[in-house]
Structures are given as structure tokens and as C-alpha cells.
Amino acid sequence: MEGDDENKEGKPAGMRLLTKKEVAKLLACSVRMVERLVASRTLTAVRIRGAVRFRSNDVEQIMMKGAA
């Protein structure tokens, strides 16, 4: 199917930006734990005009490492 590599916003898969709260929900952890992952450089934050966001593919990689 044509839209398999894109999400509903029309962006390529993995290019979606997530908030701290969304990341915490995906990883089943607290927002503070997400902040710790950033501090330890396990997760890279993207800053856009002061807003902190995270690439969905980076979060997926953390989820895969945790499952191994």
C-alpha cells in the first residue's frame, strides 16, 4: 500500500516528533525517567523554539534494546 511508510501527518515513519509525556507513555515510565535518559545521552532531545521533542525512531530503538 502507498501510505505504509508514512504516518497520518504525511511524514515518513520515524520522523514523528513526540513530547516527553508521549515518550513516557510509550516506554511505560515517568516523565522524570525520560529526563534521566536525556541526561545520560541514551535519548536525544530535539529543541524547537524552546519545546523539547523526541524522534519516534529514537524511542523505538530504546524499546528494542529493552526487549533484548
PDB file of N, CA, C, O and CB in Angstrom:
ATOM      1  N   MET A   1       0.829  -1.181   0.000  1.00  0.00           N
ATOM      2  CA  MET A   1       0.000   0.000   0.000  1.00  0.00           C
ATOM      3  C   MET A   1       0.871   1.241   0.000  1.00  0.00           C
ATOM      4  O   MET A   1       1.978   1.213   0.538  1.00  0.00           O
ATOM      5  CB  MET A   1      -0.942   0.000   1.200  1.00  0.00           C
ATOM      6  N   GLU A   2       0.408   2.312  -0.580  1.00  0.00           N
ATOM      7  CA  GLU A   2       1.226   3.508  -0.773  1.00  0.00           C
ATOM      8  C   GLU A   2       1.608   4.196   0.528  1.00  0.00           C
ATOM      9  O   GLU A   2       2.742   4.660   0.653  1.00  0.00           O
ATOM     10  CB  GLU A   2       0.498   4.479  -1.648  1.00  0.00           C
ATOM     11  N   GLY A   3       0.700   4.281   1.511  1.00  0.00           N
ATOM     12  CA  GLY A   3       0.955   5.031   2.734  1.00  0.00           C
ATOM     13  C   GLY A   3       1.625   4.248   3.836  1.00  0.00           C
ATOM     14  O   GLY A   3       1.681   4.731   4.967  1.00  0.00           O
ATOM     15  N   ASP A   4       2.138   3.057   3.562  1.00  0.00           N
ATOM     16  CA  ASP A   4       2.741   2.240   4.603  1.00  0.00           C
ATOM     17  C   ASP A   4       3.941   2.890   5.272  1.00  0.00           C
ATOM     18  O   ASP A   4       4.163   2.684   6.466  1.00  0.00           O
ATOM     19  CB  ASP A   4       3.148   0.931   4.033  1.00  0.00           C
ATOM     20  N   ASP A   5       4.716   3.668   4.535  1.00  0.00           N
ATOM     21  CA  ASP A   5       5.918   4.281   5.084  1.00  0.00           C
ATOM     22  C   ASP A   5       5.669   5.674   5.632  1.00  0.00           C
ATOM     23  O   ASP A   5       6.619   6.389   5.949  1.00  0.00           O
ATOM     24  CB  ASP A   5       6.983   4.341   4.035  1.00  0.00           C
ATOM     25  N   GLU A   6       4.406   6.072   5.752  1.00  0.00           N
ATOM     26  CA  GLU A   6       4.085   7.401   6.249  1.00  0.00           C
ATOM     27  C   GLU A   6       3.037   7.303   7.345  1.00  0.00           C
ATOM     28  O   GLU A   6       2.226   6.378   7.358  1.00  0.00           O
ATOM     29  CB  GLU A   6       3.592   8.308   5.109  1.00  0.00           C
ATOM     30  N   ASN A   7       3.057   8.265   8.269  1.00  0.00           N
ATOM     31  CA  ASN A   7       2.027   8.309   9.290  1.00  0.00           C
ATOM     32  C   ASN A   7       0.895   9.217   8.811  1.00  0.00           C
ATOM     33  O   ASN A   7       0.923   9.698   7.678  1.00  0.00           O
ATOM     34  CB  ASN A   7       2.607   8.804  10.645  1.00  0.00           C
ATOM     35  N   LYS A   8      -0.091   9.451   9.661  1.00  0.00           N
ATOM     36  CA  LYS A   8      -1.258  10.196   9.202  1.00  0.00           C
ATOM     37  C   LYS A   8      -0.969  11.668   8.897  1.00  0.00           C
ATOM     38  O   LYS A   8      -1.770  12.318   8.225  1.00  0.00           O
ATOM     39  CB  LYS A   8      -2.339  10.109  10.234  1.00  0.00           C
ATOM     40  N   GLU A   9       0.151  12.204   9.372  1.00  0.00           N
ATOM     41  CA  GLU A   9       0.520  13.578   9.044  1.00  0.00           C
ATOM     42  C   GLU A   9       1.238  13.653   7.706  1.00  0.00           C
ATOM     43  O   GLU A   9       1.555  14.748   7.242  1.00  0.00           O
ATOM     44  CB  GLU A   9       1.398  14.167  10.140  1.00  0.00           C
ATOM     45  N   GLY A  10       1.501  12.520   7.080  1.00  0.00           N
ATOM     46  CA  GLY A  10       2.185  12.501   5.797  1.00  0.00           C
ATOM     47  C   GLY A  10       3.699  12.530   5.914  1.00  0.00           C
ATOM     48  O   GLY A  10       4.401  12.669   4.912  1.00  0.00           O
ATOM     49  N   LYS A  11       4.206  12.400   7.136  1.00  0.00           N
ATOM     50  CA  LYS A  11       5.651  12.388   7.350  1.00  0.00           C
ATOM     51  C   LYS A  11       6.159  10.959   7.271  1.00  0.00           C
ATOM     52  O   LYS A  11       5.429  10.032   7.623  1.00  0.00           O
ATOM     53  CB  LYS A  11       6.020  13.024   8.713  1.00  0.00           C
ATOM     54  N   PRO A  12       7.391  10.756   6.819  1.00  0.00           N
ATOM     55  CA  PRO A  12       7.949   9.401   6.787  1.00  0.00           C
ATOM     56  C   PRO A  12       7.959   8.783   8.181  1.00  0.00           C
ATOM     57  O   PRO A  12       8.104   9.490   9.178  1.00  0.00           O
ATOM     58  CB  PRO A  12       9.372   9.418   6.209  1.00  0.00           C
ATOM     59  N   ALA A  13       7.804   7.473   8.244  1.00  0.00           N
ATOM     60  CA  ALA A  13       7.842   6.775   9.531  1.00  0.00           C
ATOM     61  C   ALA A  13       9.159   7.077  10.230  1.00  0.00           C
ATOM     62  O   ALA A  13      10.213   7.085   9.594  1.00  0.00           O
ATOM     63  CB  ALA A  13       7.662   5.243   9.342  1.00  0.00           C
ATOM     64  N   GLY A  14       9.106   7.327  11.540  1.00  0.00           N
ATOM     65  CA  GLY A  14      10.308   7.645  12.300  1.00  0.00           C
ATOM     66  C   GLY A  14      10.591   9.124  12.376  1.00  0.00           C
ATOM     67  O   GLY A  14      11.454   9.549  13.144  1.00  0.00           O
ATOM     68  N   MET A  15       9.883   9.922  11.593  1.00  0.00           N
ATOM     69  CA  MET A  15      10.110  11.359  11.606  1.00  0.00           C
ATOM     70  C   MET A  15       9.118  12.089  12.516  1.00  0.00           C
ATOM     71  O   MET A  15       9.197  13.308  12.665  1.00  0.00           O
ATOM     72  CB  MET A  15      10.019  11.910  10.193  1.00  0.00           C
ATOM     73  N   ARG A  16       8.202  11.362  13.113  1.00  0.00           N
ATOM     74  CA  ARG A  16       7.235  11.981  14.006  1.00  0.00           C
ATOM     75  C   ARG A  16       7.945  12.417  15.274  1.00  0.00           C
ATOM     76  O   ARG A  16       8.790  11.690  15.797  1.00  0.00           O
ATOM     77  CB  ARG A  16       6.072  11.012  14.328  1.00  0.00           C
ATOM     78  N   LEU A  17       7.611  13.590  15.769  1.00  0.00           N
ATOM     79  CA  LEU A  17       8.204  14.101  16.997  1.00  0.00           C
ATOM     80  C   LEU A  17       7.226  13.905  18.142  1.00  0.00           C
ATOM     81  O   LEU A  17       6.031  14.173  18.014  1.00  0.00           O
ATOM     82  CB  LEU A  17       8.587  15.593  16.853  1.00  0.00           C
ATOM     83  N   LEU A  18       7.752  13.435  19.259  1.00  0.00           N
ATOM     84  CA  LEU A  18       6.939  13.118  20.428  1.00  0.00           C
ATOM     85  C   LEU A  18       7.286  14.032  21.593  1.00  0.00           C
ATOM     86  O   LEU A  18       8.416  14.506  21.706  1.00  0.00           O
ATOM     87  CB  LEU A  18       7.128  11.656  20.831  1.00  0.00           C
ATOM     88  N   THR A  19       6.318  14.275  22.452  1.00  0.00           N
ATOM     89  CA  THR A  19       6.556  15.040  23.671  1.00  0.00           C
ATOM     90  C   THR A  19       7.118  14.114  24.751  1.00  0.00           C
ATOM     91  O   THR A  19       7.123  12.894  24.588  1.00  0.00           O
ATOM     92  CB  THR A  19       5.247  15.726  24.159  1.00  0.00           C
ATOM     93  N   LYS A  20       7.591  14.698  25.853  1.00  0.00           N
ATOM     94  CA  LYS A  20       8.089  13.892  26.980  1.00  0.00           C
ATOM     95  C   LYS A  20       6.994  12.969  27.493  1.00  0.00           C
ATOM     96  O   LYS A  20       7.240  11.806  27.809  1.00  0.00           O
ATOM     97  CB  LYS A  20       8.599  14.802  28.124  1.00  0.00           C
ATOM     98  N   LYS A  21       5.797  13.500  27.569  1.00  0.00           N
ATOM     99  CA  LYS A  21       4.678  12.724  28.090  1.00  0.00           C
ATOM    100  C   LYS A  21       4.360  11.532  27.186  1.00  0.00           C
ATOM    101  O   LYS A  21       4.081  10.437  27.673  1.00  0.00           O
ATOM    102  CB  LYS A  21       3.443  13.615  28.241  1.00  0.00           C
ATOM    103  N   GLU A  22       4.402  11.746  25.882  1.00  0.00           N
ATOM    104  CA  GLU A  22       4.150  10.658  24.931  1.00  0.00           C
ATOM    105  C   GLU A  22       5.243   9.592  25.022  1.00  0.00           C
ATOM    106  O   GLU A  22       4.957   8.396  24.969  1.00  0.00           O
ATOM    107  CB  GLU A  22       4.064  11.209  23.492  1.00  0.00           C
ATOM    108  N   VAL A  23       6.495  10.034  25.159  1.00  0.00           N
ATOM    109  CA  VAL A  23       7.612   9.088  25.285  1.00  0.00           C
ATOM    110  C   VAL A  23       7.465   8.278  26.568  1.00  0.00           C
ATOM    111  O   VAL A  23       7.654   7.061  26.566  1.00  0.00           O
ATOM    112  CB  VAL A  23       8.974   9.835  25.273  1.00  0.00           C
ATOM    113  N   ALA A  24       7.130   8.949  27.652  1.00  0.00           N
ATOM    114  CA  ALA A  24       6.948   8.265  28.931  1.00  0.00           C
ATOM    115  C   ALA A  24       5.854   7.198  28.824  1.00  0.00           C
ATOM    116  O   ALA A  24       5.997   6.101  29.365  1.00  0.00           O
ATOM    117  CB  ALA A  24       6.599   9.280  30.038  1.00  0.00           C
ATOM    118  N   LYS A  25       4.785   7.515  28.139  1.00  0.00           N
ATOM    119  CA  LYS A  25       3.695   6.555  27.970  1.00  0.00           C
ATOM    120  C   LYS A  25       4.153   5.352  27.137  1.00  0.00           C
ATOM    121  O   LYS A  25       3.848   4.209  27.476  1.00  0.00           O
ATOM    122  CB  LYS A  25       2.481   7.234  27.304  1.00  0.00           C
ATOM    123  N   LEU A  26       4.881   5.609  26.054  1.00  0.00           N
ATOM    124  CA  LEU A  26       5.373   4.515  25.198  1.00  0.00           C
ATOM    125  C   LEU A  26       6.349   3.598  25.943  1.00  0.00           C
ATOM    126  O   LEU A  26       6.331   2.380  25.769  1.00  0.00           O
ATOM    127  CB  LEU A  26       6.056   5.089  23.949  1.00  0.00           C
ATOM    128  N   LEU A  27       7.198   4.205  26.771  1.00  0.00           N
ATOM    129  CA  LEU A  27       8.208   3.436  27.498  1.00  0.00           C
ATOM    130  C   LEU A  27       7.695   2.913  28.839  1.00  0.00           C
ATOM    131  O   LEU A  27       8.411   2.208  29.550  1.00  0.00           O
ATOM    132  CB  LEU A  27       9.438   4.286  27.723  1.00  0.00           C
ATOM    133  N   ALA A  28       6.455   3.261  29.179  1.00  0.00           N
ATOM    134  CA  ALA A  28       5.852   2.864  30.457  1.00  0.00           C
ATOM    135  C   ALA A  28       6.722   3.298  31.632  1.00  0.00           C
ATOM    136  O   ALA A  28       7.047   2.506  32.517  1.00  0.00           O
ATOM    137  CB  ALA A  28       5.633   1.343  30.500  1.00  0.00           C
ATOM    138  N   CYS A  29       7.090   4.577  31.615  1.00  0.00           N
ATOM    139  CA  CYS A  29       7.911   5.130  32.683  1.00  0.00           C
ATOM    140  C   CYS A  29       7.423   6.544  32.998  1.00  0.00           C
ATOM    141  O   CYS A  29       6.453   7.023  32.411  1.00  0.00           O
ATOM    142  CB  CYS A  29       9.419   5.135  32.286  1.00  0.00           C
ATOM    143  N   SER A  30       8.098   7.192  33.918  1.00  0.00           N
ATOM    144  CA  SER A  30       7.725   8.556  34.288  1.00  0.00           C
ATOM    145  C   SER A  30       8.400   9.569  33.366  1.00  0.00           C
ATOM    146  O   SER A  30       9.361   9.253  32.665  1.00  0.00           O
ATOM    147  CB  SER A  30       8.100   8.837  35.753  1.00  0.00           C
ATOM    148  N   VAL A  31       7.874  10.788  33.385  1.00  0.00           N
ATOM    149  CA  VAL A  31       8.490  11.882  32.631  1.00  0.00           C
ATOM    150  C   VAL A  31       9.891  12.134  33.171  1.00  0.00           C
ATOM    151  O   VAL A  31      10.803  12.456  32.409  1.00  0.00           O
ATOM    152  CB  VAL A  31       7.626  13.176  32.714  1.00  0.00           C
ATOM    153  N   ARG A  32      10.068  11.989  34.484  1.00  0.00           N
ATOM    154  CA  ARG A  32      11.394  12.169  35.090  1.00  0.00           C
ATOM    155  C   ARG A  32      12.392  11.154  34.538  1.00  0.00           C
ATOM    156  O   ARG A  32      13.557  11.491  34.330  1.00  0.00           O
ATOM    157  CB  ARG A  32      11.306  12.041  36.622  1.00  0.00           C
ATOM    158  N   MET A  33      11.959   9.930  34.300  1.00  0.00           N
ATOM    159  CA  MET A  33      12.843   8.910  33.728  1.00  0.00           C
ATOM    160  C   MET A  33      13.246   9.304  32.313  1.00  0.00           C
ATOM    161  O   MET A  33      14.388   9.081  31.911  1.00  0.00           O
ATOM    162  CB  MET A  33      12.154   7.523  33.725  1.00  0.00           C
ATOM    163  N   VAL A  34      12.330   9.884  31.559  1.00  0.00           N
ATOM    164  CA  VAL A  34      12.658  10.372  30.211  1.00  0.00           C
ATOM    165  C   VAL A  34      13.742  11.436  30.323  1.00  0.00           C
ATOM    166  O   VAL A  34      14.683  11.448  29.530  1.00  0.00           O
ATOM    167  CB  VAL A  34      11.390  10.947  29.489  1.00  0.00           C
ATOM    168  N   GLU A  35      13.617  12.329  31.301  1.00  0.00           N
ATOM    169  CA  GLU A  35      14.630  13.362  31.518  1.00  0.00           C
ATOM    170  C   GLU A  35      15.976  12.738  31.882  1.00  0.00           C
ATOM    171  O   GLU A  35      17.021  13.240  31.468  1.00  0.00           O
ATOM    172  CB  GLU A  35      14.180  14.331  32.622  1.00  0.00           C
ATOM    173  N   ARG A  36      15.961  11.652  32.650  1.00  0.00           N
ATOM    174  CA  ARG A  36      17.203  10.950  33.000  1.00  0.00           C
ATOM    175  C   ARG A  36      17.837  10.315  31.772  1.00  0.00           C
ATOM    176  O   ARG A  36      19.060  10.319  31.638  1.00  0.00           O
ATOM    177  CB  ARG A  36      16.933   9.875  34.063  1.00  0.00           C
ATOM    178  N   LEU A  37      17.015   9.765  30.866  1.00  0.00           N
ATOM    179  CA  LEU A  37      17.535   9.188  29.626  1.00  0.00           C
ATOM    180  C   LEU A  37      18.221  10.251  28.783  1.00  0.00           C
ATOM    181  O   LEU A  37      19.237   9.982  28.143  1.00  0.00           O
ATOM    182  CB  LEU A  37      16.406   8.525  28.825  1.00  0.00           C
ATOM    183  N   VAL A  38      17.668  11.457  28.783  1.00  0.00           N
ATOM    184  CA  VAL A  38      18.287  12.561  28.047  1.00  0.00           C
ATOM    185  C   VAL A  38      19.594  12.959  28.719  1.00  0.00           C
ATOM    186  O   VAL A  38      20.598  13.173  28.041  1.00  0.00           O
ATOM    187  CB  VAL A  38      17.329  13.777  27.962  1.00  0.00           C
ATOM    188  N   ALA A  39      19.591  13.059  30.038  1.00  0.00           N
ATOM    189  CA  ALA A  39      20.797  13.450  30.777  1.00  0.00           C
ATOM    190  C   ALA A  39      21.931  12.446  30.581  1.00  0.00           C
ATOM    191  O   ALA A  39      23.101  12.828  30.542  1.00  0.00           O
ATOM    192  CB  ALA A  39      20.481  13.589  32.266  1.00  0.00           C
ATOM    193  N   SER A  40      21.587  11.161  30.457  1.00  0.00           N
ATOM    194  CA  SER A  40      22.608  10.134  30.266  1.00  0.00           C
ATOM    195  C   SER A  40      22.965   9.940  28.791  1.00  0.00           C
ATOM    196  O   SER A  40      23.776   9.081  28.443  1.00  0.00           O
ATOM    197  CB  SER A  40      22.135   8.819  30.857  1.00  0.00           C
ATOM    198  N   ARG A  41      22.354  10.740  27.945  1.00  0.00           N
ATOM    199  CA  ARG A  41      22.565  10.703  26.482  1.00  0.00           C
ATOM    200  C   ARG A  41      22.124   9.387  25.848  1.00  0.00           C
ATOM    201  O   ARG A  41      22.607   9.012  24.779  1.00  0.00           O
ATOM    202  CB  ARG A  41      24.031  10.940  26.165  1.00  0.00           C
ATOM    203  N   THR A  42      21.214   8.697  26.507  1.00  0.00           N
ATOM    204  CA  THR A  42      20.617   7.493  25.934  1.00  0.00           C
ATOM    205  C   THR A  42      19.559   7.894  24.906  1.00  0.00           C
ATOM    206  O   THR A  42      19.326   7.184  23.928  1.00  0.00           O
ATOM    207  CB  THR A  42      19.994   6.597  27.046  1.00  0.00           C
ATOM    208  N   LEU A  43      18.924   9.044  25.145  1.00  0.00           N
ATOM    209  CA  LEU A  43      17.881   9.566  24.270  1.00  0.00           C
ATOM    210  C   LEU A  43      18.241  10.994  23.896  1.00  0.00           C
ATOM    211  O   LEU A  43      18.604  11.795  24.757  1.00  0.00           O
ATOM    212  CB  LEU A  43      16.480   9.501  24.954  1.00  0.00           C
ATOM    213  N   THR A  44      18.142  11.309  22.623  1.00  0.00           N
ATOM    214  CA  THR A  44      18.479  12.647  22.136  1.00  0.00           C
ATOM    215  C   THR A  44      17.232  13.505  22.018  1.00  0.00           C
ATOM    216  O   THR A  44      16.244  13.106  21.400  1.00  0.00           O
ATOM    217  CB  THR A  44      19.193  12.567  20.784  1.00  0.00           C
ATOM    218  N   ALA A  45      17.287  14.669  22.607  1.00  0.00           N
ATOM    219  CA  ALA A  45      16.175  15.614  22.529  1.00  0.00           C
ATOM    220  C   ALA A  45      16.373  16.555  21.344  1.00  0.00           C
ATOM    221  O   ALA A  45      17.497  16.918  20.997  1.00  0.00           O
ATOM    222  CB  ALA A  45      16.046  16.418  23.846  1.00  0.00           C
ATOM    223  N   VAL A  46      15.264  16.937  20.739  1.00  0.00           N
ATOM    224  CA  VAL A  46      15.274  17.922  19.659  1.00  0.00           C
ATOM    225  C   VAL A  46      14.578  19.159  20.215  1.00  0.00           C
ATOM    226  O   VAL A  46      13.446  19.081  20.694  1.00  0.00           O
ATOM    227  CB  VAL A  46      14.558  17.377  18.339  1.00  0.00           C
ATOM    228  N   ARG A  47      15.248  20.280  20.150  1.00  0.00           N
ATOM    229  CA  ARG A  47      14.649  21.513  20.668  1.00  0.00           C
ATOM    230  C   ARG A  47      14.170  22.381  19.512  1.00  0.00           C
ATOM    231  O   ARG A  47      14.928  22.698  18.595  1.00  0.00           O
ATOM    232  CB  ARG A  47      15.660  22.291  21.547  1.00  0.00           C
ATOM    233  N   ILE A  48      12.899  22.758  19.575  1.00  0.00           N
ATOM    234  CA  ILE A  48      12.297  23.606  18.553  1.00  0.00           C
ATOM    235  C   ILE A  48      11.676  24.800  19.255  1.00  0.00           C
ATOM    236  O   ILE A  48      10.626  24.695  19.890  1.00  0.00           O
ATOM    237  CB  ILE A  48      11.232  22.826  17.705  1.00  0.00           C
ATOM    238  N   ARG A  49      12.350  25.938  19.126  1.00  0.00           N
ATOM    239  CA  ARG A  49      11.890  27.169  19.775  1.00  0.00           C
ATOM    240  C   ARG A  49      11.553  26.961  21.240  1.00  0.00           C
ATOM    241  O   ARG A  49      10.539  27.465  21.723  1.00  0.00           O
ATOM    242  CB  ARG A  49      10.682  27.715  19.054  1.00  0.00           C
ATOM    243  N   GLY A  50      12.380  26.238  21.938  1.00  0.00           N
ATOM    244  CA  GLY A  50      12.189  26.023  23.370  1.00  0.00           C
ATOM    245  C   GLY A  50      11.402  24.774  23.716  1.00  0.00           C
ATOM    246  O   GLY A  50      11.449  24.316  24.857  1.00  0.00           O
ATOM    247  N   ALA A  51      10.678  24.211  22.754  1.00  0.00           N
ATOM    248  CA  ALA A  51       9.922  22.989  23.004  1.00  0.00           C
ATOM    249  C   ALA A  51      10.848  21.785  22.846  1.00  0.00           C
ATOM    250  O   ALA A  51      11.649  21.725  21.913  1.00  0.00           O
ATOM    251  CB  ALA A  51       8.704  22.881  22.042  1.00  0.00           C
ATOM    252  N   VAL A  52      10.734  20.837  23.757  1.00  0.00           N
ATOM    253  CA  VAL A  52      11.565  19.633  23.708  1.00  0.00           C
ATOM    254  C   VAL A  52      10.742  18.511  23.089  1.00  0.00           C
ATOM    255  O   VAL A  52       9.638  18.212  23.544  1.00  0.00           O
ATOM    256  CB  VAL A  52      12.079  19.233  25.136  1.00  0.00           C
ATOM    257  N   ARG A  53      11.290  17.899  22.053  1.00  0.00           N
ATOM    258  CA  ARG A  53      10.623  16.796  21.370  1.00  0.00           C
ATOM    259  C   ARG A  53      11.624  15.674  21.136  1.00  0.00           C
ATOM    260  O   ARG A  53      12.835  15.867  21.251  1.00  0.00           O
ATOM    261  CB  ARG A  53       9.998  17.265  20.029  1.00  0.00           C
ATOM    262  N   PHE A  54      11.096  14.490  20.804  1.00  0.00           N
ATOM    263  CA  PHE A  54      11.929  13.316  20.598  1.00  0.00           C
ATOM    264  C   PHE A  54      11.506  12.614  19.319  1.00  0.00           C
ATOM    265  O   PHE A  54      10.314  12.501  19.034  1.00  0.00           O
ATOM    266  CB  PHE A  54      11.840  12.357  21.801  1.00  0.00           C
ATOM    267  N   ARG A  55      12.487  12.137  18.541  1.00  0.00           N
ATOM    268  CA  ARG A  55      12.187  11.408  17.306  1.00  0.00           C
ATOM    269  C   ARG A  55      11.619  10.034  17.665  1.00  0.00           C
ATOM    270  O   ARG A  55      12.147   9.338  18.532  1.00  0.00           O
ATOM    271  CB  ARG A  55      13.464  11.265  16.412  1.00  0.00           C
ATOM    272  N   SER A  56      10.546   9.660  16.992  1.00  0.00           N
ATOM    273  CA  SER A  56       9.904   8.379  17.294  1.00  0.00           C
ATOM    274  C   SER A  56      10.829   7.195  17.013  1.00  0.00           C
ATOM    275  O   SER A  56      10.763   6.186  17.715  1.00  0.00           O
ATOM    276  CB  SER A  56       8.620   8.234  16.483  1.00  0.00           C
ATOM    277  N   ASN A  57      11.691   7.300  15.997  1.00  0.00           N
ATOM    278  CA  ASN A  57      12.599   6.173  15.722  1.00  0.00           C
ATOM    279  C   ASN A  57      13.640   6.013  16.832  1.00  0.00           C
ATOM    280  O   ASN A  57      14.076   4.893  17.095  1.00  0.00           O
ATOM    281  CB  ASN A  57      13.307   6.374  14.367  1.00  0.00           C
ATOM    282  N   ASP A  58      14.052   7.108  17.493  1.00  0.00           N
ATOM    283  CA  ASP A  58      14.977   7.009  18.629  1.00  0.00           C
ATOM    284  C   ASP A  58      14.305   6.272  19.793  1.00  0.00           C
ATOM    285  O   ASP A  58      14.928   5.452  20.467  1.00  0.00           O
ATOM    286  CB  ASP A  58      15.445   8.425  19.081  1.00  0.00           C
ATOM    287  N   VAL A  59      13.034   6.577  20.014  1.00  0.00           N
ATOM    288  CA  VAL A  59      12.285   5.928  21.100  1.00  0.00           C
ATOM    289  C   VAL A  59      12.110   4.439  20.779  1.00  0.00           C
ATOM    290  O   VAL A  59      12.241   3.593  21.664  1.00  0.00           O
ATOM    291  CB  VAL A  59      10.889   6.616  21.306  1.00  0.00           C
ATOM    292  N   GLU A  60      11.817   4.124  19.523  1.00  0.00           N
ATOM    293  CA  GLU A  60      11.662   2.727  19.117  1.00  0.00           C
ATOM    294  C   GLU A  60      12.954   1.943  19.339  1.00  0.00           C
ATOM    295  O   GLU A  60      12.908   0.778  19.736  1.00  0.00           O
ATOM    296  CB  GLU A  60      11.242   2.644  17.643  1.00  0.00           C
ATOM    297  N   GLN A  61      14.106   2.570  19.087  1.00  0.00           N
ATOM    298  CA  GLN A  61      15.386   1.895  19.311  1.00  0.00           C
ATOM    299  C   GLN A  61      15.572   1.571  20.779  1.00  0.00           C
ATOM    300  O   GLN A  61      16.057   0.491  21.116  1.00  0.00           O
ATOM    301  CB  GLN A  61      16.548   2.758  18.813  1.00  0.00           C
ATOM    302  N   ILE A  62      15.196   2.484  21.655  1.00  0.00           N
ATOM    303  CA  ILE A  62      15.296   2.233  23.098  1.00  0.00           C
ATOM    304  C   ILE A  62      14.376   1.086  23.494  1.00  0.00           C
ATOM    305  O   ILE A  62      14.739   0.244  24.315  1.00  0.00           O
ATOM    306  CB  ILE A  62      14.944   3.509  23.906  1.00  0.00           C
ATOM    307  N   MET A  63      13.178   1.057  22.904  1.00  0.00           N
ATOM    308  CA  MET A  63      12.238  -0.026  23.203  1.00  0.00           C
ATOM    309  C   MET A  63      12.795  -1.368  22.752  1.00  0.00           C
ATOM    310  O   MET A  63      12.636  -2.370  23.450  1.00  0.00           O
ATOM    311  CB  MET A  63      10.884   0.235  22.530  1.00  0.00           C
ATOM    312  N   MET A  64      13.444  -1.397  21.596  1.00  0.00           N
ATOM    313  CA  MET A  64      14.019  -2.645  21.083  1.00  0.00           C
ATOM    314  C   MET A  64      15.188  -3.116  21.944  1.00  0.00           C
ATOM    315  O   MET A  64      15.332  -4.314  22.188  1.00  0.00           O
ATOM    316  CB  MET A  64      14.480  -2.460  19.634  1.00  0.00           C
ATOM    317  N   LYS A  65      16.021  -2.187  22.404  1.00  0.00           N
ATOM    318  CA  LYS A  65      17.147  -2.545  23.279  1.00  0.00           C
ATOM    319  C   LYS A  65      16.639  -3.120  24.593  1.00  0.00           C
ATOM    320  O   LYS A  65      17.224  -4.056  25.138  1.00  0.00           O
ATOM    321  CB  LYS A  65      18.043  -1.316  23.548  1.00  0.00           C
ATOM    322  N   GLY A  66      15.554  -2.560  25.096  1.00  0.00           N
ATOM    323  CA  GLY A  66      14.968  -3.037  26.352  1.00  0.00           C
ATOM    324  C   GLY A  66      14.366  -4.417  26.221  1.00  0.00           C
ATOM    325  O   GLY A  66      14.303  -5.171  27.192  1.00  0.00           O
ATOM    326  N   ALA A  67      13.920  -4.748  25.017  1.00  0.00           N
ATOM    327  CA  ALA A  67      13.285  -6.057  24.791  1.00  0.00           C
ATOM    328  C   ALA A  67      14.311  -7.161  24.609  1.00  0.00           C
ATOM    329  O   ALA A  67      13.985  -8.341  24.737  1.00  0.00           O
ATOM    330  CB  ALA A  67      12.376  -6.001  23.571  1.00  0.00           C
ATOM    331  N   ALA A  68      15.563  -6.782  24.309  1.00  0.00           N
ATOM    332  CA  ALA A  68      16.600  -7.795  24.041  1.00  0.00           C
ATOM    333  C   ALA A  68      17.158  -8.379  25.315  1.00  0.00           C
ATOM    334  O   ALA A  68      18.036  -9.241  25.267  1.00  0.00           O
ATOM    335  CB  ALA A  68      17.730  -7.197  23.222  1.00  0.00           C
TER     336      ALA A  68
END
